[in-house]
Amino acid sequence: MPRCWLIGYDITAPRRLGRVHRMMIQHATPIEYSIFWFYGTETGLQACLTELGHLIDPKNDDVRCYPLPARGVQERIGCATLPAGIQWTGLPAPLDILA
């Protein structure tokens, strides 16, 4: 059964960082440069993480993967992650507490 995951990484070498980013864009949706939203099955997640494991240096790089609750609260504060006029219903609406 598909579910949502948050995958983040800290890659120490610029070339590896570029390779990892290009690979992750093929499997997940970028939220920030090194934070991705993955929606899929456990098998799909393991395939993504296996491919990612071949690109990183495990002694120097850090990759983390967190499951997101199916009906968890999602909020964001600050500027939009998409250009003005484009809305993606998978992202929470902005909070106007800073205005």
C-alpha positions in Angstrom: 0.0 0.0 0.0 1.5 3.4 -1.0 2.3 5.9 1.7 4.2 9.2 2.0 7.9 9.5 3.1 10.2 12.5 3.7 13.7 11.9 2.4 16.5 14.3 3.3 20.2 14.2 2.7 23.5 16.1 3.5 26.1 15.3 0.8 29.6 16.6 1.4 31.0 16.6 -2.1 29.5 19.0 -4.8 29.7 16.4 -7.6 28.0 13.7 -5.6 25.4 16.3 -4.4 24.5 17.0 -8.0 24.3 13.3 -8.9 22.1 12.6 -5.9 19.8 15.5 -6.6 19.4 14.4 -10.3 18.6 10.9 -9.2 16.1 11.9 -6.5 14.2 14.1 -8.9 13.4 11.0 -10.9 11.9 9.2 -7.8 10.4 12.0 -5.6 9.1 15.5 -5.5 11.6 18.2 -4.3 10.3 20.2 -1.4 13.6 22.0 -0.8 17.0 21.3 -2.5 17.8 18.4 -0.3 14.4 17.5 1.1 12.1 15.3 -1.0 8.5 14.0 -0.7 8.3 10.3 -1.8 4.9 8.7 -2.4 5.0 5.0 -3.1 5.2 1.4 -1.8 7.9 0.0 0.5 9.3 -1.7 -2.5 9.5 1.5 -4.4 11.1 3.2 -1.4 13.7 0.5 -1.1 14.6 0.7 -4.8 15.0 4.5 -4.4 17.2 4.1 -1.3 19.2 1.3 -2.9 20.0 3.5 -5.9 20.8 6.4 -3.6 23.1 4.2 -1.5 25.2 3.5 -4.6 25.8 7.3 -5.1 26.7 8.4 -1.6 29.9 8.1 0.5 28.5 6.4 3.7 31.4 7.7 5.7 30.8 11.3 4.9 27.2 11.7 3.7 24.0 11.5 5.6 20.6 10.3 4.2 17.5 10.1 6.4 14.0 8.8 5.6 11.0 9.4 7.7 7.5 8.0 7.2 4.7 10.6 7.3 1.4 9.8 9.0 -1.5 9.1 6.6 -3.7 11.8 8.1 -1.1 14.0 9.9 -1.3 17.7 10.2 0.6 19.5 7.4 1.4 23.2 7.6 3.9 25.6 6.2 5.0 29.1 7.1 6.7 31.5 4.7 6.9 31.9 1.0 5.3 29.5 -1.4 7.3 26.6 -2.8 5.6 26.9 -6.2 5.3 30.1 -8.4 2.4 32.4 -7.8 -0.8 31.2 -9.4 0.1 27.5 -9.2 -1.4 25.4 -6.4 -0.6 21.8 -5.6 -3.3 20.3 -3.3 -0.7 18.0 -1.7 0.9 21.0 0.1 -0.7 22.7 3.0 -2.0 26.3 2.7 0.3 29.0 4.2 -0.3 30.2 7.7 -0.8 34.0 7.9 0.5 34.3 11.4 3.6 36.3 10.4 1.6 38.9 8.4 
